[in-house]
Amino acid sequence: MVGGKPLRDRPEVRIDPSDVGRRVSVRRVDGVADGRPVFRDVIGVLTSWDDDGLTVESRGGVSAHFGSELVVAGKPVPPFPARNVPVPGATPAELQRTAGRGWPAIEQQPLGDWLLRASAGFTRRANSVQALGDPGLPLDEALDAVRDWYAARGLPAHIEVVEGSSAPELDGLGEHLAPTTVRTAPLGALTGAAAPDSWRQVRLSRTADRDWLSLYRRVGDDPALESAASAVLHGGPSVWLAHVPGPDGTPLAIGRIVVDGAWAGLSAVEVVPAARRRGLATTVMAVLAARAAEEGATGAYLQVEADNHGAQALYDRQGFTTSHTYHYARLSQR
């Protein structure tokens, strides 16, 4: 209690445990000076509220934890008002490396400038060679080394071939698999795309629980694949997961963002079929973008397969433009 009153009897406190995952503003008692209480304010994501108290993660990843008895005022607040500034400058190779850090494979090993990546088969991106720069070997020897490395792990040998950045000889390696566009947009444009007050539906977290993973269609029922997915999804410099809870608490929509300096990578945006065409994907992306902007990012990127016309149309409406394209080449066995 504060001032002899339970929290529920204090009109200034307009948050409770159901607001976990929302951005909030909280004022709390932070000591006593000259016989009077000292107050401190914190604005950020309410990441937990239990018997041990509240945790609010503010800008820069700084967490404040304090007992609920110290709270004197609190309310949900809108997402961070991101500035509408141009996307940062980056070459396709630089942006591709940023995206690699934002979707980090469980196992990584350099081959010269190339990067071998393996994650028990969870996504080609996390189970392929990022072939940028010089492998430090003649090309035929480098490709043989790639074959051996993936064969030792029981995985096919895929090479990520980035248009205009990977060696031209790689472009002729077999069939072009999963042609993909890399698209960018200013974060400020994304944060303003959602309907007013729709942000109230979205909850943010640092972790994806089983319900979140169940909506992420790439996982399935394979325990090994689920473990690999969890490791990759939670990897990266600063990861946030979003969901919109349905009436029974299970997610209607999900999304992920990873913040890496000026860039923020969006991925895993999914909406259950029955809840589509309600703007939930746009709202999830807007709240995630605002959180990334609060951490200092200014540009968003995402990777979408070229034949995913529904997603491409959504990203067109949100102001995304194409930076570059890439595809995968599967190496034949020797």
C-alpha positions as CSV (number, residue, x, y, z in Angstrom):
1,M,0.0,0.0,0.0
2,V,1.0,3.7,-0.4
3,G,-0.5,6.3,1.9
4,G,-2.4,3.6,3.7
5,K,-4.5,2.7,0.6
6,P,-4.4,-0.5,-1.6
7,L,-3.5,0.2,-5.2
8,R,-7.0,-0.6,-6.3
9,D,-8.3,2.3,-4.2
10,R,-5.8,4.9,-5.7
11,P,-7.4,6.6,-8.7
12,E,-4.0,7.8,-9.9
13,V,-2.9,4.1,-10.5
14,R,-4.6,3.1,-13.7
15,I,-2.6,0.0,-14.5
16,D,-2.6,-3.5,-13.2
17,P,-1.0,-6.9,-14.1
18,S,-3.2,-7.1,-17.2
19,D,-1.2,-4.3,-18.7
20,V,2.0,-6.3,-18.8
21,G,3.4,-5.8,-22.3
22,R,2.1,-2.3,-22.7
23,R,4.1,0.9,-22.7
24,V,3.4,2.7,-19.4
25,S,4.3,5.7,-17.4
26,V,4.8,5.0,-13.7
27,R,5.6,7.3,-10.7
28,R,7.0,5.6,-7.6
29,V,8.4,6.5,-4.2
30,D,12.2,6.3,-4.5
31,G,13.4,7.1,-1.0
32,V,13.0,9.9,1.5
33,A,14.8,13.2,1.8
34,D,14.3,15.7,4.6
35,G,11.4,13.6,5.9
36,R,9.6,13.7,2.6
37,P,9.2,11.1,0.0
38,V,11.2,11.4,-3.2
39,F,9.4,10.4,-6.4
40,R,10.8,9.0,-9.6
41,D,9.1,8.6,-13.0
42,V,9.8,5.8,-15.6
43,I,8.4,5.3,-19.0
44,G,8.8,2.1,-20.8
45,V,7.4,-1.4,-21.4
46,L,5.9,-3.1,-18.3
47,T,7.6,-6.4,-18.7
48,S,6.4,-8.1,-15.5
49,W,4.1,-7.7,-12.5
50,D,4.0,-10.4,-9.8
51,D,4.3,-10.8,-6.0
52,D,7.8,-9.4,-6.2
53,G,6.7,-6.2,-7.8
54,L,6.9,-4.5,-11.2
55,T,9.6,-4.3,-13.9
56,V,9.6,-1.5,-16.5
57,E,12.1,-1.5,-19.3
58,S,12.8,2.0,-20.5
59,R,14.8,3.3,-23.4
60,G,18.2,1.8,-23.8
61,G,17.3,-1.5,-22.2
62,V,17.4,-0.1,-18.7
63,S,15.1,-2.0,-16.3
64,A,13.6,-0.6,-13.1
65,H,12.2,-3.1,-10.6
66,F,10.2,-1.9,-7.6
67,G,7.5,-3.1,-5.3
68,S,3.9,-2.4,-6.1
69,E,3.5,-0.7,-2.7
70,L,5.7,2.1,-3.9
71,V,3.6,3.0,-6.9
72,V,1.7,6.3,-6.6
73,A,0.6,6.8,-10.2
74,G,0.6,4.8,-13.4
75,K,-1.2,4.7,-16.8
76,P,-0.7,3.1,-20.2
77,V,0.8,5.6,-22.7
78,P,0.9,5.6,-26.5
79,P,3.9,4.2,-28.4
80,F,7.0,6.4,-28.7
81,P,6.5,9.1,-31.3
82,A,9.2,8.2,-33.9
83,R,10.7,10.9,-36.1
84,N,10.0,10.5,-39.8
85,V,13.6,10.6,-41.1
86,P,15.1,8.8,-44.1
87,V,16.4,5.3,-43.7
88,P,20.1,5.0,-43.0
89,G,22.5,4.6,-45.8
90,A,23.6,1.0,-46.4
91,T,24.9,-1.1,-49.3
92,P,23.1,-4.4,-50.0
93,A,26.1,-6.3,-48.4
94,E,26.0,-4.2,-45.3
95,L,22.3,-4.6,-44.9
96,Q,22.5,-8.3,-45.5
97,R,25.1,-8.6,-42.8
98,T,22.9,-6.6,-40.4
99,A,20.0,-9.0,-41.3
100,G,22.3,-11.9,-40.5
101,R,23.0,-10.6,-37.1
102,G,19.3,-10.1,-36.5
103,W,18.6,-13.8,-37.4
104,P,21.6,-15.5,-35.9
105,A,22.2,-19.1,-36.6
106,I,22.9,-21.5,-33.6
107,E,26.2,-22.5,-35.1
108,Q,28.3,-20.1,-37.2
109,Q,31.8,-20.5,-38.6
110,P,33.7,-18.1,-40.9
111,L,35.3,-19.2,-44.1
112,G,37.3,-16.2,-45.0
113,D,34.8,-13.4,-45.4
114,W,32.0,-16.0,-45.8
115,L,29.9,-17.2,-42.9
116,L,28.7,-20.8,-42.6
117,R,25.4,-21.0,-40.6
118,A,23.5,-24.0,-39.3
119,S,20.4,-24.2,-37.1
120,A,19.0,-27.8,-37.3
121,G,17.2,-26.9,-40.5
122,F,15.1,-24.0,-39.2
123,T,14.8,-21.6,-42.2
124,R,17.2,-21.4,-45.1
125,R,18.5,-18.1,-43.8
126,A,19.9,-19.8,-40.7
127,N,21.1,-22.8,-42.6
128,S,23.0,-21.3,-45.5
129,V,26.3,-19.7,-46.3
130,Q,26.4,-15.9,-46.4
131,A,28.6,-15.6,-49.4
132,L,29.8,-12.0,-49.2
133,G,33.5,-11.1,-49.8
134,D,36.4,-13.4,-50.3
135,P,36.2,-17.0,-48.9
136,G,40.0,-17.1,-48.7
137,L,40.2,-20.1,-51.0
138,P,39.8,-20.6,-54.7
139,L,36.1,-20.8,-55.4
140,D,36.1,-24.6,-56.2
141,E,37.9,-25.4,-52.9
142,A,35.6,-23.0,-51.0
143,L,32.5,-24.8,-52.4
144,D,34.0,-28.2,-51.5
145,A,34.6,-26.9,-47.9
146,V,30.9,-25.8,-47.8
147,R,29.7,-29.2,-48.9
148,D,31.8,-31.0,-46.3
149,W,30.7,-28.7,-43.5
150,Y,27.0,-29.1,-44.2
151,A,27.3,-32.8,-44.9
152,A,28.8,-33.3,-41.4
153,R,25.6,-31.8,-40.0
154,G,23.2,-33.7,-42.2
155,L,22.0,-30.6,-43.9
156,P,21.9,-29.6,-47.6
157,A,24.5,-27.0,-48.7
158,H,22.7,-23.8,-49.5
159,I,24.5,-20.6,-50.5
160,E,22.8,-17.2,-50.1
161,V,23.5,-15.3,-53.3
162,V,23.0,-11.6,-53.1
163,E,22.4,-9.8,-56.4
164,G,25.3,-7.5,-57.2
165,S,27.3,-8.3,-54.0
166,S,28.1,-12.1,-54.1
167,A,30.7,-13.3,-56.6
168,P,29.2,-13.4,-60.1
169,E,30.2,-17.1,-60.5
170,L,27.7,-18.0,-57.7
171,D,24.8,-16.7,-59.6
172,G,25.1,-19.7,-62.0
173,L,25.0,-22.4,-59.4
174,G,21.9,-24.3,-60.2
175,E,18.3,-23.3,-59.7
176,H,17.4,-20.0,-58.0
177,L,15.6,-21.1,-54.8
178,A,13.3,-18.8,-52.8
179,P,13.9,-15.5,-54.6
180,T,13.6,-12.8,-51.9
181,T,13.4,-9.1,-51.8
182,V,14.9,-7.0,-49.0
183,R,12.7,-3.9,-48.4
184,T,13.3,-0.9,-46.2
185,A,11.2,1.9,-44.8
186,P,11.5,4.8,-42.3
187,L,10.4,3.7,-38.9
188,G,8.4,7.0,-38.5
189,A,6.2,6.0,-41.4
190,L,5.4,2.6,-39.9
191,T,4.5,4.0,-36.4
192,G,1.9,6.3,-38.0
193,A,0.3,3.6,-40.1
194,A,-1.9,2.0,-37.4
195,A,-5.4,3.3,-36.5
196,P,-5.7,5.6,-33.4
197,D,-5.7,3.7,-30.1
198,S,-5.2,0.4,-31.8
199,W,-1.9,0.1,-30.0
200,R,-3.8,-0.8,-26.8
201,Q,-4.4,-4.3,-28.3
202,V,-0.7,-5.1,-28.5
203,R,1.6,-6.6,-25.9
204,L,5.4,-6.7,-26.0
205,S,7.7,-9.2,-24.5
206,R,11.4,-10.2,-24.6
207,T,10.4,-13.8,-25.0
208,A,8.1,-15.9,-27.2
209,D,6.0,-18.4,-25.2
210,R,4.5,-21.6,-26.6
211,D,1.3,-19.9,-27.7
212,W,3.3,-17.3,-29.7
213,L,5.4,-20.1,-31.3
214,S,2.2,-22.1,-32.1
215,L,1.1,-19.2,-34.5
216,Y,4.5,-19.0,-36.1
217,R,3.9,-21.4,-39.0
218,R,7.5,-22.4,-39.6
219,V,7.9,-24.4,-36.4
220,G,5.5,-27.4,-36.6
221,D,5.5,-30.2,-34.0
222,D,9.2,-31.2,-34.2
223,P,10.8,-30.6,-30.7
224,A,14.3,-30.2,-32.2
225,L,13.0,-27.7,-34.7
226,E,11.1,-25.8,-32.0
227,S,14.2,-25.6,-29.9
228,A,16.2,-24.2,-32.9
229,A,13.4,-21.8,-33.7
230,S,13.4,-20.5,-30.2
231,A,17.2,-20.0,-30.2
232,V,17.1,-18.1,-33.5
233,L,14.0,-16.0,-32.7
234,H,15.5,-14.8,-29.4
235,G,18.9,-14.2,-30.9
236,G,20.1,-10.8,-32.0
237,P,21.2,-7.5,-30.3
238,S,17.8,-6.4,-28.9
239,V,14.8,-8.5,-29.7
240,W,11.1,-7.7,-29.0
241,L,8.2,-10.1,-29.6
242,A,4.6,-8.7,-30.0
243,H,1.2,-10.4,-29.9
244,V,-2.4,-9.4,-29.9
245,P,-4.3,-11.5,-27.4
246,G,-7.7,-13.0,-28.4
247,P,-10.7,-13.4,-26.0
248,D,-9.2,-16.7,-24.7
249,G,-5.7,-15.2,-24.3
250,T,-4.1,-17.0,-27.3
251,P,-2.6,-14.7,-29.9
252,L,-4.6,-13.4,-32.9
253,A,-1.5,-11.8,-34.4
254,I,2.3,-11.9,-33.7
255,G,5.4,-10.2,-34.8
256,R,9.1,-9.8,-34.1
257,I,11.7,-7.0,-34.3
258,V,15.4,-6.9,-33.7
259,V,17.2,-3.6,-33.1
260,D,20.8,-3.2,-34.3
261,G,22.0,0.4,-34.1
262,A,20.1,2.5,-36.7
263,W,18.4,-0.6,-38.2
264,A,15.4,-2.7,-37.0
265,G,14.5,-5.9,-38.7
266,L,10.9,-7.0,-38.8
267,S,9.9,-10.7,-39.2
268,A,7.5,-13.4,-38.1
269,V,4.4,-11.2,-38.7
270,E,1.4,-13.6,-38.7
271,V,-2.3,-13.3,-38.2
272,V,-4.8,-16.1,-37.6
273,P,-7.1,-16.5,-40.7
274,A,-10.2,-15.6,-38.8
275,A,-8.7,-12.3,-37.7
276,R,-7.3,-11.1,-41.0
277,R,-8.4,-7.8,-42.7
278,R,-8.7,-6.1,-39.4
279,G,-5.4,-4.2,-39.6
280,L,-3.7,-6.3,-36.9
281,A,-0.5,-6.9,-38.9
282,T,-0.2,-3.1,-39.5
283,T,-0.8,-2.5,-35.8
284,V,1.7,-5.0,-34.6
285,M,4.3,-3.6,-36.9
286,A,3.6,-0.1,-35.8
287,V,4.0,-0.9,-32.1
288,L,7.2,-2.8,-32.8
289,A,8.6,0.0,-34.9
290,A,7.8,2.5,-32.2
291,R,9.7,0.4,-29.7
292,A,12.7,0.2,-32.0
293,A,12.6,3.9,-32.5
294,E,12.6,4.4,-28.7
295,E,15.9,2.4,-28.7
296,G,17.4,4.7,-31.3
297,A,16.7,3.0,-34.7
298,T,15.5,5.0,-37.6
299,G,15.1,2.5,-40.4
300,A,13.2,-0.8,-40.8
301,Y,14.1,-3.7,-43.1
302,L,12.4,-7.0,-43.8
303,Q,12.9,-9.9,-46.1
304,V,10.0,-11.3,-48.1
305,E,9.8,-14.0,-50.8
306,A,9.1,-12.5,-54.2
307,D,6.0,-14.6,-54.8
308,N,4.3,-13.6,-51.5
309,H,2.1,-11.1,-53.2
310,G,-0.2,-10.5,-50.2
311,A,2.7,-9.4,-48.0
312,Q,4.3,-7.5,-50.8
313,A,1.1,-5.5,-51.3
314,L,0.9,-4.7,-47.5
315,Y,4.5,-3.5,-47.5
316,D,3.9,-1.3,-50.6
317,R,1.0,0.4,-48.7
318,Q,3.3,0.9,-45.7
319,G,5.9,2.7,-47.8
320,F,8.6,0.0,-48.1
321,T,10.9,0.1,-51.1
322,T,13.2,-2.6,-52.4
323,S,16.9,-2.4,-51.5
324,H,18.0,-5.5,-53.2
325,T,17.2,-9.1,-53.9
326,Y,18.8,-12.5,-53.1
327,H,18.2,-16.2,-53.6
328,Y,19.6,-19.5,-52.5
329,A,21.6,-22.0,-54.6
330,R,21.8,-25.6,-53.5
331,L,25.1,-27.2,-54.1
332,S,25.1,-30.6,-55.7
333,Q,27.0,-33.4,-54.0
334,R,30.5,-34.3,-55.2
